[in-house]
Amino acid sequence: MITALTIALAVILVITSVLLVVLILLHRGKGGGLSDLFGSGVSSDLGGLTVAEKNLDRLTVGLGLVWAACIVAVGLLVSSAA
């Protein structure tokens, strides 16, 4: 039986999946990327990363953790219902 919690987690999982795809595509590749559109003039002394790239990395990692937690939670809910 599918509960409201399972549906809510599935919706969060779909949203975070789409956002992860977008954030990963924004990362800079070897020749530059879409992340240059945001704050390309503001640079940091640590490894030459811009503020926008650091924030993009933090958002991607945080969203990845939320995505992984949703995967585990849905798996536990579905396996306990069976």
N, C-alpha and C positions, 0 to 999 in steps of 0.2 A: 504494500500500500504506500502510495506516495503522499508524503506529508507536506504541509505548507513550508516547513523548514527546508526540505529537500528542494522544493521549487524555488525558494528564495536563494538558496546556495547555487542552484543551477543558473539562475539569472545573473547573479554576481559573477559566476564563472564565465559566462558568455561575454559580459561587459569587460571584465579584466582581460580576457583573451584578445578581444578586438583592440583594447588600449595597448596591450603589450606589443601587438603587431605594429601599431602606429609608432610607439616609442622606439622600438628596435629599428624601424626604417629611418627614424630621425637621427640615429647615431652616425657618426662620421666613419666613413670607410677609409681605405688607404689614400684615396685621392680627394678627400673632403666629402661632405655630406650636407644634408638638409639642416643639420645643427648649426651651420654657419649663418643661417638666416637670423638666428637669435643671439644677440650679444657678441658678434664676432670681434668687435673692437675691444672688449673688456677681457684682458688676459690675466692669468695668475702666474705666480713664480714657481708653483709646484708642478713641474713636468710640462709646462706649457699648455695646460688645460684651461679653457675658458670657463667662466662662471656658469654659462649656459650648459656646457658639457657636463660639469660636475652635478648640476641640478638634474639634468637629464639622466645621468647615471643613477643618482639617488632615487628618482622617481621610478626608473625601470626596475631597480632591485627591490624597492618597496612593493611595487605592484606585482612583481614576480613572487614575493613571499605571500602576498594575499592570495594570488592564484594557486600556489602550492597548498596553502592551508584549506582553500575551498575544495581542491581535489581530494585531499585526505578526508575532510569532513563529509563530503558526498559519498566517498567510498565506505566510510564507517557507517553512515546512515543506511545506505543501500544493503550493505552486508548484514547489518543487525536486523533489518526488516525481513530478510529471507529466512 
